[in-house]
């Protein structure tokens, strides 16, 4: 039987890069990250060897994915398959927060 795990945002470990990302959950199959970007802050486009789902919690952002720009507002859910470039930019005046679900299977 699996063990119950509870993680509060303020206690979650940080991602190993400069942006404010917090690892809320991690296993060999799945990782859940809370990402916050300040106004005009961005995550450079990059590729990963896994599928990812973004769910926008608050603020306004633009997802750049291989020449396509997608506007992300609260309630937007976006799936990106493995190997496809993705990068976020906060284009609003307030903090942009997005939940990142990595499918590591």
N, C-alpha and C positions, 0 to 999 in steps of 0.2 A: 504494500500500500504506500502511496506517495505521501510525503510529509507536507502539511500545510505551510505555505510561506507568505508572509505579509511584509511588504516594503512600503515605507512612506517616502514620498518624493524627496523630502529634505534629508533623509538618511541613505538614499540610494547612491551607490558608487558612481563616480563620473566616468564618462567615456574617455578613451586615451587620445583625445585631440582637443584643440583649443576651444571649441564651442561648448555651450552649456547643455550637455546631454547627460541624462541620468539613466542608468541601467536599472529598470524596475524589476525585471525578471530575466533570467538567462538559464537555458538548458541546452542540451546537445541538439534539440530540434527547433527551439524557438527563442527569440530574444525580443524584449519589449523595452523601448527607450522613449523617454520624454525629452524632446528637443525644444529648446527655447532660443530664439534669435532676437536680438535687439534691432531697432529700426536701422535699416540699410546693411545689417550684418547678413552674410551669406555663407552657405556651405557650397564649396566649389563642386561642379559636376564631376562625378566619378562613377565607376562601375563596381559591382560586387558579384560574387559567384552564388548569389541566393536571391530568391524573390523577396519583395518588400511591399508592405501595405502602409500607406500614410493616412492618418486620420487627423484632420485639422481641428484643434481644440479652441483656439482663439487667435485673433489678429488676422492679418492679410499677408499672404505670401505668394510667390511665383515659383512653380516647379519647372525647371528647365530639363527637358529630357530629349536629347538627340534632335535639336532644332525645333522642338515644339515647346511652347510655353503654356502652362496650365495654371489658372488662378485658383488658389486655395483659400477658401473662407471657412469659418466654423461650420462643421457638419459635413465637409467634403471628405470623401474617402477615395484614395487613388492607389491602384495596384500597378506595380512596375516589375516586369519579369527580370530574372537574373541576366547579367551581362549588358543590360541597357543602362546608358548613362542617366544619372539623376543628380540634381543639385537644387537647393532652395535658396531664395532670397526674401528677406522681410522687406516688403515694399510699402509697409504701413507706418503709422506714427506711434504704434504701441508694440509691445512684445508679441511675437508670433510664436505660438506653441503648437507643436504637432506630436502626435503619438506615432512611433515608428515600430512596426511589427515585422521582424525578420524571420522568414521561414527557412531555417537552416537544414532542413531534411535533405 
